[in-house]
Amino acid sequence: SQRLRLGSGRIAPGRSQTFTDSIRVSRPRLWTPRRPSLYSTSFSVSAGGRSVAGYRARSGIRSVKVVNGKLTLNGLPVNIRGVGMHEDDRAVGFALTPEMREALVKDAQDMGATMLRSHYPLHPHFHEMADERGLLVWSEIPMYGMKTEKIKNLVVRKVARAAGLELSAHVLRHTCITKLVRRGSDVVLVAELAGHRRLETTRRYSLPSDADRQLAMDDLEVED
């Protein structure tokens, strides 16, 4: 085992501070879907000579890169068989139990999946199970289900940028568009108001056709 001391600092109320360091692991057991080797890690925070916080985790050593347009794992091409996953249940909604999450992961593996794909960040338990069972996870940044006024918050934007997303006017506009369409607004009118000039409708003289509506849906990138 190896031990690191990340240093010390004085942190004012409501503020944060980042401590970083690195270690070299000789002859590491690399994490792969067939052999998901995990290392146990832990850290603790002390103040006034006593431990005040701590965390334990298990993590694998691996590298995921795109080389010449192909995804590689530990420098080798990887064969992905993915499934889309929604953390949802008709009876309990998002409030899944650990047993429900385990059943979903088992179903995915029984189908031969090597990757879980979600449209929003999954519960940490899913990530822990994926690490243990040799599954890759394609997850979204933590910005799911947020109201427009929340996205405008500078702190939220800072977190988004750190995760690799620029919350531009286009992102905010798309959020509003999705809300309007799902509330039953005329999708062709919404598209026109959003400035999608590719639309060539005859709405001045008649109601939009099904073709107009489909064209608007395609332009807005909203699922019906």
C-alpha positions in Angstrom: 0.0 0.0 0.0 1.0 3.6 -0.5 0.2 6.7 1.5 0.1 10.3 0.4 -0.1 13.5 2.4 -1.9 16.1 0.3 -0.9 19.0 2.5 -2.9 21.4 4.7 -4.8 24.6 4.3 -7.1 27.0 6.0 -10.6 27.1 4.3 -13.1 29.8 5.0 -16.8 29.0 5.4 -18.5 28.6 2.1 -15.2 28.2 0.2 -13.3 25.3 -1.2 -9.8 24.3 -1.9 -8.3 21.5 -4.1 -5.3 19.4 -3.2 -3.7 17.1 -5.8 -0.8 14.6 -6.0 0.1 11.5 -7.9 1.7 8.1 -7.3 3.3 5.5 -9.5 2.0 2.0 -9.4 4.5 -0.6 -10.5 3.1 -3.4 -12.7 -0.5 -2.3 -12.3 -3.4 -4.7 -12.7 -5.3 -3.0 -15.5 -9.1 -2.9 -15.4 -10.7 -4.6 -18.4 -14.2 -6.0 -19.0 -12.9 -9.5 -18.7 -10.8 -8.8 -15.6 -12.2 -5.8 -13.8 -9.3 -5.5 -11.3 -10.0 -2.8 -8.6 -7.8 -1.1 -6.1 -9.1 0.0 -2.7 -8.5 3.6 -1.9 -9.4 5.9 1.0 -8.7 9.4 2.3 -9.4 11.2 5.4 -9.5 14.9 6.5 -8.2 15.9 9.9 -8.6 19.1 11.9 -7.3 19.8 15.4 -5.6 16.4 15.5 -8.8 14.4 14.9 -10.4 12.9 11.8 -13.5 14.9 10.7 -14.3 13.4 7.3 -13.3 10.5 5.1 -14.2 8.4 2.1 -13.5 4.9 0.8 -13.7 3.8 -2.8 -12.6 1.1 -5.2 -11.3 2.1 -8.6 -9.6 0.6 -11.5 -6.5 1.7 -13.5 -7.3 2.1 -17.1 -6.9 4.5 -20.1 -9.8 5.4 -22.5 -8.8 7.2 -25.6 -9.9 7.8 -29.2 -7.2 6.9 -31.6 -7.7 7.4 -35.4 -11.4 7.6 -34.8 -11.6 4.4 -32.8 -12.2 4.0 -29.1 -9.4 2.2 -27.3 -9.2 0.8 -23.8 -5.7 0.4 -22.4 -4.3 1.1 -25.8 -6.3 -1.7 -27.5 -9.5 -1.5 -29.7 -12.6 -2.3 -27.7 -15.7 -4.1 -28.9 -18.7 -2.3 -27.4 -22.2 -3.8 -27.1 -24.2 -1.1 -25.3 -27.7 -0.8 -23.9 -29.7 2.3 -23.1 -30.7 2.5 -19.4 -33.3 4.6 -17.7 -33.2 4.8 -13.9 -36.9 4.6 -13.7 -39.8 2.3 -12.6 -43.5 2.7 -13.2 -44.2 2.1 -9.5 -41.5 4.1 -7.7 -40.2 6.5 -10.4 -36.6 7.5 -9.8 -36.6 6.1 -6.3 -35.1 2.7 -7.2 -33.9 0.4 -4.5 -30.4 -1.2 -4.6 -32.1 -4.5 -5.6 -33.8 -2.8 -8.5 -30.5 -1.3 -9.7 -28.8 -4.7 -9.4 -31.6 -6.3 -11.5 -31.2 -3.7 -14.2 -27.4 -4.3 -14.4 -27.9 -8.1 -14.4 -30.5 -7.8 -17.3 -27.9 -5.7 -19.3 -25.2 -8.3 -18.8 -27.6 -11.2 -19.6 -28.1 -9.4 -23.0 -24.4 -9.4 -23.6 -23.8 -5.7 -22.9 -20.4 -4.3 -22.3 -21.5 -0.7 -21.9 -24.3 1.1 -20.1 -25.6 4.3 -21.9 -27.7 6.8 -20.0 -29.2 10.2 -20.9 -28.5 11.5 -17.4 -26.0 10.8 -14.6 -26.9 7.4 -13.0 -26.9 6.8 -9.3 -23.3 6.1 -7.9 -24.3 2.6 -7.1 -24.6 1.9 -10.9 -21.0 3.1 -11.4 -19.8 0.9 -8.6 -21.5 -2.1 -10.0 -20.2 -1.4 -13.4 -16.6 -1.2 -12.1 -17.0 -4.5 -10.3 -18.7 -6.3 -13.2 -16.6 -5.1 -16.1 -19.0 -2.7 -17.7 -18.1 0.6 -19.3 -20.4 3.6 -18.7 -21.3 6.3 -21.2 -22.8 9.0 -19.0 -23.9 12.5 -19.4 -22.7 15.5 -17.5 -24.6 16.4 -14.3 -27.0 18.9 -15.8 -30.1 16.8 -16.2 -33.6 18.0 -15.4 -32.5 21.5 -14.5 -34.7 24.6 -14.9 -33.5 27.4 -17.2 -33.1 29.8 -14.3 -30.8 27.3 -12.6 -28.7 26.9 -15.7 -28.2 30.7 -15.8 -26.5 30.6 -12.4 -22.8 31.3 -12.8 -21.8 28.6 -10.3 -23.7 26.0 -12.3 -22.1 27.2 -15.5 -18.6 26.9 -13.9 -19.3 23.3 -13.0 -20.6 22.6 -16.5 -17.5 24.1 -18.1 -15.3 21.9 -15.8 -17.3 18.9 -17.1 -16.7 19.9 -20.7 -19.9 21.7 -21.6 -20.3 25.3 -22.6 -23.8 26.4 -21.7 -24.3 28.7 -24.6 -27.4 30.6 -25.8 -28.1 27.6 -28.0 -28.3 25.2 -25.0 -30.7 27.5 -23.2 -32.8 28.0 -26.3 -33.0 24.3 -26.9 -34.2 23.8 -23.3 -37.0 26.3 -23.8 -37.9 24.8 -27.2 -38.2 21.3 -25.7 -40.5 22.6 -22.9 -42.8 24.4 -25.4 -43.1 21.3 -27.7 -43.8 18.9 -24.8 -46.5 21.3 -23.5 -48.4 20.9 -26.8 -47.4 24.1 -28.6 -47.6 24.2 -32.4 -44.2 22.7 -33.3 -44.0 24.5 -36.6 -44.7 27.8 -35.0 -42.1 27.1 -32.3 -39.5 26.3 -35.1 -40.3 29.5 -36.9 -40.0 31.5 -33.7 -36.6 29.8 -33.1 -35.4 31.1 -36.4 -35.2 27.8 -38.4 -35.3 29.4 -41.8 -35.1 26.1 -43.6 -38.8 25.7 -43.1 -40.9 26.7 -46.1 -44.4 26.3 -44.9 -47.7 27.6 -46.2 -49.1 28.4 -42.8 -50.2 31.9 -43.9 -52.8 30.2 -46.1 -53.4 26.8 -44.5 -52.6 24.6 -41.5 -49.1 23.0 -41.6 -49.0 19.5 -43.1 -47.6 16.4 -41.5 -44.5 16.9 -43.6 -44.1 20.5 -42.2 -44.4 19.2 -38.7 -41.9 16.4 -39.2 -39.5 18.8 -40.8 -39.9 21.1 -37.8 -39.3 18.2 -35.4 -36.1 17.3 -37.3 -34.8 20.9 -37.2 -35.5 21.2 -33.5 -34.0 17.8 -32.6 -37.0 17.1 -30.3 -38.4 13.6 -30.0 -42.2 13.5 -30.5 
